[in-house]
Amino acid sequence: MIPQSADLLISNGIVLTMDAADSRIEGGAVAVAGDRILAVGPAADFTDWSVVRRIDAGSGIVMPGLINAHTHAAMTCFRGLADDLPLMTWLDDHIFPAEAQLDEETVYRGTLLACAEMIRSGTTCFCDMYLFEDAVARAASAAGVRAVVGEVLYDFPSPNYGSLEKGFAYVERMIETWQHDPLITVAVEPHSPYLCAAELLQRAAALARENGLPLVTHLSETRSEVDRILDTFGRTPVAWLAELGVLGPNLLACHCVVLNEEDIALLKAHDVKVVHNPESNMKLASGIAPVPELLRAGVCVAIGTDGCASNNNLDLFLEMDTAAKLHKVSTLDPTVLDAATVLRMGTIAGARALGLEQVTGSLEAGKAADLIVIDTTRPHLTPMYNPVSHLVYAVRGSDVSTVVINGRVVMENSRLLSLDERQVMADVNRIAARIRSL
């Protein structure tokens, strides 16, 4: 047999593939050629391979990179700016005024910081909704992080593009600019039913459909939002989007905290994907999304951190831990939202939610080489009876030692390779000093 070759081999670890069979390989290895996974299997199968670069997983866990399905990356600049406030007070009195001062450079620097934080905590792909999103795309590309990005669209003038018509033109330019990029996917992102007129929502949905792109929006995040839409249109936000023809398999609905049975049935009927953001919803006292009910109905549910102004961190391991425990205590059922389910929400379900399940989210031959290594030689990870349970209930983002995205090693032995971390933090500290002076 002719020896096979690989550019990179990660071996000597417990490989959790997150494939359809939830395959687990003790003493496993992952071979990478270029930007793709070439093979996954027992390390002994690769003994005779010719390998350019080898990484020893140190008997740790090798798994797909996590997928943060909803965030506002550049809000790292506002981390801790206005804590302990109701959602609308937080938005209207603090966040929107601060965002009015944003520019492309600020968003770029803030996103680089977010990418550094996400790489360090094992996130290899994120979905972003914010302003100056072309800068977000450029920052993610520079950092080597996979990203789904979309300029937020709403009825009032934007600090970036001004009028709504210019907003659609901005999105169309982004679609053209990034359409062939290996890391960046452009999405169409109307903010929400309460900040977007019917015509805006329908136009955004049509643009996404025409270009085969994700459509992302905030949906049913709070009781006050639902009541507002009920008072205005006589139906819930989900039912309103159904009537407008916006619901569909490419729609990513963020939050979905306040839903009734009919809403859940509509989401399932239209194959809408949902993103659960438990820490942000808890901090803003928005409520608890009916995730167990959504999952029982067969709705695809991913997980996200939301932005750093409403969560304060981008650590998806913490988010998974919170999600699992929140639903146990809210239902008084310790078996609800088990660790395996939550881990799928943070990996392959996240990929499906973003329309990337053929690209990332699991370790399978032919998929993009997006993977992380967890160093399990830590006191808080000793002993380890169940790797999946450990990942949800014990692992922290700081336990990630190595990160590979699209075949590129962006962190090894806890050292960032794709970013100048000190410079990135210094830049955002200068931005924060300016924000404080406003």
C-alpha positions in Angstrom: 0.0 0.0 0.0 1.3 3.4 -1.0 1.7 5.6 2.2 -0.7 8.5 2.2 0.2 12.0 3.0 -1.3 14.9 4.9 -0.4 18.5 5.7 -1.5 18.2 9.3 -2.2 15.3 11.7 -3.7 15.9 15.1 -3.4 12.7 17.1 -3.4 11.1 20.5 -6.8 12.3 21.6 -10.4 11.3 22.2 -11.9 12.3 18.9 -15.6 13.3 19.2 -16.8 13.6 15.6 -20.3 14.9 16.2 -21.3 13.0 13.1 -24.8 11.5 12.7 -23.7 8.4 14.7 -22.0 10.5 17.4 -18.8 8.5 16.7 -16.2 8.6 19.4 -12.6 7.4 18.7 -10.4 6.7 21.7 -6.7 7.3 20.8 -7.9 8.9 17.5 -6.5 11.2 14.9 -7.6 13.7 12.3 -5.7 14.1 9.0 -5.9 17.4 7.2 -5.0 18.2 3.6 -5.2 21.9 2.6 -8.4 23.2 4.1 -10.2 19.9 4.3 -10.4 16.9 6.6 -8.9 14.0 4.8 -9.6 11.2 7.2 -10.7 10.5 10.8 -9.8 7.3 12.6 -7.6 5.5 15.1 -4.2 7.0 15.4 -2.7 3.6 14.5 -4.2 3.9 11.0 -1.9 6.9 10.3 1.4 5.4 11.4 2.8 5.1 7.8 1.5 8.4 6.6 3.8 11.2 5.3 2.9 14.2 7.4 4.2 17.8 7.1 3.1 18.9 10.6 2.0 17.0 13.6 0.1 18.2 16.7 -0.1 15.9 19.8 -3.5 16.3 21.5 -1.9 15.1 24.7 -4.7 12.6 25.4 -7.2 15.5 25.4 -10.4 15.9 23.5 -10.4 16.6 19.7 -13.7 17.9 18.5 -15.3 20.3 16.0 -14.9 24.0 16.7 -17.9 25.5 18.4 -20.4 27.7 16.5 -21.7 30.9 18.0 -24.9 31.3 16.1 -25.8 34.8 17.3 -23.5 37.6 18.4 -22.6 41.3 17.7 -18.9 41.0 17.6 -17.8 44.6 17.8 -19.8 45.1 20.9 -16.7 44.0 22.7 -16.1 47.8 22.7 -19.2 48.1 25.0 -18.4 45.3 27.4 -19.8 46.3 30.8 -20.9 49.7 29.5 -24.5 49.6 30.8 -25.2 46.6 33.0 -28.3 45.7 35.0 -30.9 47.5 32.9 -34.1 46.5 31.2 -33.7 45.7 27.5 -35.4 48.7 26.0 -33.7 51.1 28.5 -30.4 49.4 27.8 -31.0 49.8 24.0 -32.6 53.3 23.8 -30.6 55.1 26.5 -27.2 53.6 26.2 -26.5 51.2 23.3 -28.1 53.1 20.5 -26.4 56.4 21.5 -23.1 54.7 21.8 -23.6 53.0 18.4 -24.3 56.4 16.8 -20.6 57.2 17.4 -19.4 54.0 15.7 -17.3 54.0 12.5 -15.7 51.4 10.3 -12.4 51.4 12.1 -14.0 51.0 15.6 -16.0 48.0 14.4 -13.0 46.4 12.8 -10.9 46.7 16.0 -13.7 45.5 18.2 -14.3 42.5 15.9 -10.6 41.6 16.1 -10.9 41.5 19.8 -14.0 39.3 19.6 -12.2 37.0 17.2 -9.3 36.7 19.7 -11.7 35.9 22.5 -13.6 33.4 20.4 -10.5 31.6 19.1 -9.2 31.3 22.7 -12.5 29.8 23.8 -12.8 27.3 21.0 -15.3 29.1 18.6 -14.4 28.6 15.0 -17.5 30.1 13.4 -19.8 32.9 14.4 -22.9 34.6 13.0 -22.9 38.3 13.4 -25.5 41.1 13.1 -24.2 44.6 13.4 -23.2 47.9 11.8 -20.3 48.4 9.3 -20.4 44.6 8.7 -17.9 44.7 5.8 -15.4 45.6 8.5 -16.6 42.6 10.5 -16.0 40.4 7.5 -12.5 41.9 6.9 -11.6 41.4 10.6 -12.9 37.8 10.7 -11.0 37.1 7.5 -7.8 38.6 8.9 -8.1 36.5 12.1 -8.9 33.4 10.1 -12.3 32.8 11.7 -15.3 31.5 9.7 -18.2 34.0 9.9 -21.7 34.6 8.6 -22.1 38.4 8.5 -24.9 40.8 7.8 -25.6 44.5 8.0 -28.5 45.2 10.4 -31.4 46.8 8.5 -34.1 48.8 10.2 -36.6 51.6 9.5 -34.6 54.5 11.0 -31.3 55.8 9.5 -28.2 53.8 10.3 -24.9 55.3 11.5 -23.3 53.4 8.7 -25.4 53.6 5.5 -28.0 56.3 6.4 -31.3 55.7 4.6 -32.7 52.2 4.2 -32.3 52.2 0.4 -28.6 52.7 0.9 -28.7 49.9 3.4 -29.9 47.4 0.8 -27.3 48.7 -1.6 -24.6 48.1 1.1 -25.8 44.5 1.6 -25.8 43.9 -2.2 -22.2 45.2 -2.4 -21.2 42.8 0.4 -22.8 39.9 -1.3 -20.8 40.6 -4.5 -17.6 41.3 -2.6 -17.6 38.1 -0.4 -19.5 35.6 -2.6 -16.4 33.4 -3.3 -14.6 33.8 0.0 -13.7 30.5 1.8 -14.5 31.9 5.3 -17.2 34.6 4.9 -20.9 34.1 4.1 -23.1 37.1 3.8 -26.6 37.1 5.3 -29.5 39.5 5.0 -30.4 40.7 8.5 -33.5 42.9 9.2 -33.3 43.7 12.9 -36.7 42.6 14.1 -40.5 42.8 13.5 -40.7 45.8 15.9 -38.0 47.8 14.1 -38.8 46.8 10.6 -41.9 47.6 8.5 -43.6 44.8 6.6 -42.1 46.0 3.3 -38.6 45.9 4.7 -39.1 42.4 6.0 -40.5 41.1 2.8 -37.8 42.8 0.7 -35.0 41.4 2.9 -36.6 37.9 2.7 -36.7 38.1 -1.1 -33.1 39.3 -1.4 -32.0 36.3 0.8 -34.0 33.8 -1.2 -32.8 35.2 -4.6 -29.2 34.8 -3.5 -29.5 31.6 -1.5 -28.4 33.3 1.7 -29.3 33.1 5.4 -32.0 35.5 6.6 -31.4 36.5 10.2 -33.6 38.4 12.6 -34.4 38.9 16.3 -37.8 37.3 17.0 -40.1 37.2 20.1 -37.3 38.2 22.4 -39.4 39.8 25.2 -43.0 39.9 26.4 -43.2 43.7 25.6 -42.1 43.0 22.0 -44.8 40.4 21.6 -47.5 42.5 23.1 -46.4 45.4 20.9 -46.8 43.3 17.7 -50.1 41.8 19.0 -51.5 45.3 19.6 -50.3 46.6 16.2 -51.1 43.6 13.9 -53.4 41.4 16.0 -51.0 38.4 15.9 -47.8 37.3 17.4 -44.4 38.2 15.8 -44.1 34.6 14.5 -47.6 34.6 13.0 -46.9 38.1 11.6 -43.8 36.9 9.7 -45.7 33.8 8.5 -48.4 36.1 7.1 -45.7 38.2 5.4 -44.1 35.1 3.8 -40.9 35.6 5.7 -40.7 32.3 7.5 -38.6 29.7 5.7 -35.8 27.2 6.1 -33.1 29.9 5.6 -34.5 32.0 8.5 -32.5 32.1 11.6 -34.7 33.4 14.4 -32.7 34.8 17.4 -33.9 34.4 21.0 -37.5 33.2 20.5 -38.2 33.6 24.3 -41.9 34.3 24.2 -43.6 31.6 22.1 -47.0 29.9 22.2 -47.9 26.4 20.8 -49.0 27.9 17.5 -45.7 29.8 17.1 -43.7 26.6 17.7 -45.9 24.8 15.2 -45.3 27.5 12.6 -41.5 27.5 13.2 -41.5 23.7 12.6 -43.8 23.8 9.6 -41.5 26.3 7.9 -38.3 24.7 9.1 -37.2 27.9 10.7 -33.9 27.6 12.8 -33.8 29.1 16.3 -30.8 30.5 18.3 -30.9 30.2 22.1 -29.1 32.9 24.0 -29.6 32.0 27.6 -27.0 34.2 29.4 -28.1 37.4 27.5 -31.8 36.5 28.1 -31.1 36.0 31.8 -29.0 39.1 32.2 -31.7 41.3 30.5 -34.5 39.4 32.4 -36.1 38.6 29.0 -37.2 35.2 30.1 -36.5 31.6 29.3 -36.9 30.3 25.8 -39.0 27.1 25.5 -36.1 25.2 24.1 -37.2 21.7 25.3 -40.6 22.3 23.6 -38.9 23.5 20.4 -36.6 20.4 20.3 -39.5 18.1 21.0 -41.3 19.7 18.0 -38.3 19.0 15.8 -37.1 22.6 15.5 -33.4 23.0 14.9 -32.0 25.0 17.9 -28.5 26.4 17.9 -26.8 28.4 20.7 -25.3 31.9 20.8 -23.8 34.3 23.2 -25.3 37.5 21.9 -23.1 40.6 22.2 -20.6 41.4 25.0 -22.8 44.3 26.2 -25.6 42.0 27.1 -23.6 38.9 28.1 -20.1 40.2 28.8 -18.3 37.3 27.3 -18.2 35.2 24.1 -17.3 31.8 25.8 -19.6 29.3 24.3 -18.6 26.6 26.8 -20.0 28.8 29.5 -23.1 29.3 27.4 -23.6 25.6 26.9 -23.3 25.0 30.7 -25.8 27.7 31.4 -28.3 26.4 28.8 -28.3 22.9 30.2 -28.7 24.0 33.8 -31.2 26.8 33.2 -33.7 24.4 31.7 -33.2 21.8 34.3 -34.1 24.3 37.1 -36.9 25.9 35.1 -38.6 22.6 34.5 -37.5 20.9 37.7 -36.3 18.0 35.5 -32.7 17.0 35.7 -32.9 15.0 32.6 -34.1 17.8 30.3 -31.6 19.2 27.8 -28.9 16.6 28.5 -25.2 17.3 27.7 -25.2 15.5 24.4 -28.1 17.6 23.1 -26.5 20.8 24.2 -23.2 19.9 22.7 -24.9 19.3 19.3 -26.6 22.7 19.7 -23.1 24.2 19.9 -21.7 22.3 17.0 -23.6 20.5 14.2 -27.0 22.1 15.0 -25.3 25.5 14.8 -23.8 24.6 11.4 -27.3 23.5 10.2 -28.8 26.7 11.5 -26.4 28.7 9.4 -26.8 26.6 6.3 -23.2 25.3 6.7 -23.9 21.7 7.8 -22.1 20.4 4.6 -19.1 22.6 5.5 -18.5 22.5 9.2 -19.9 21.4 12.6 -18.6 17.8 12.6 -15.3 16.0 11.9 -15.9 14.1 8.7 -13.8 13.5 5.6 -14.4 16.2 3.0 -15.6 18.8 5.5 -13.6 22.0 6.3 -10.9 21.4 8.9 -12.5 23.4 11.7 -11.5 21.7 15.0 -10.2 22.3 18.5 -8.2 20.5 21.1 -9.2 20.5 24.8 -6.4 20.1 27.3 -7.9 17.8 29.9 -4.8 17.7 32.2 -6.4 20.2 34.5 -7.5 19.8 38.2 -11.1 20.7 37.4 -11.2 18.2 34.6 -9.8 15.3 36.6 -11.1 12.5 36.6 -13.0 12.3 33.4 -15.7 9.6 33.1 -17.7 11.0 30.2 -16.1 13.4 27.7 -19.4 14.8 26.5 -20.6 15.6 30.0 -17.3 17.1 30.8 -17.5 19.5 27.8 -20.8 20.9 28.9 -20.5 20.9 32.7 -16.7 21.2 33.4 -14.7 22.6 30.5 -14.1 26.3 30.2 -13.0 28.2 27.2 -9.6 28.6 28.7 -9.1 24.9 28.5 -8.8 25.1 24.7 -5.2 24.6 23.7 -5.2 24.4 19.9 -7.6 25.7 17.2 -7.6 24.9 13.5 -9.9 26.8 11.1 -10.2 25.9 7.5 -7.0 23.9 7.8 -5.0 26.9 9.3 -3.6 26.5 12.8 -4.7 29.8 14.4 -3.8 28.8 18.0 -1.3 26.2 19.2 -0.4 25.5 22.8 -2.6 28.4 23.9 -0.7 30.9 21.8 -2.6 32.9 19.2 -0.9 32.7 15.8 -3.3 34.7 13.6 -3.5 37.9 15.7 -1.3 40.3 17.7 -3.3 39.9 20.9 -1.6 42.7 22.8 -2.1 45.2 20.0 -5.7 44.2 19.6 -6.5 44.8 23.3 -4.6 48.1 23.3 -6.6 49.3 20.3 -9.9 48.5 22.0 -8.7 50.1 25.3 -8.1 53.3 23.3 -11.6 53.1 21.9 -13.1 52.6 25.4 -11.3 55.7 26.6 -13.0 57.7 23.9 -16.4 56.2 24.7 -16.0 57.1 28.4 -15.4 60.7 27.4 -18.7 61.0 25.5 
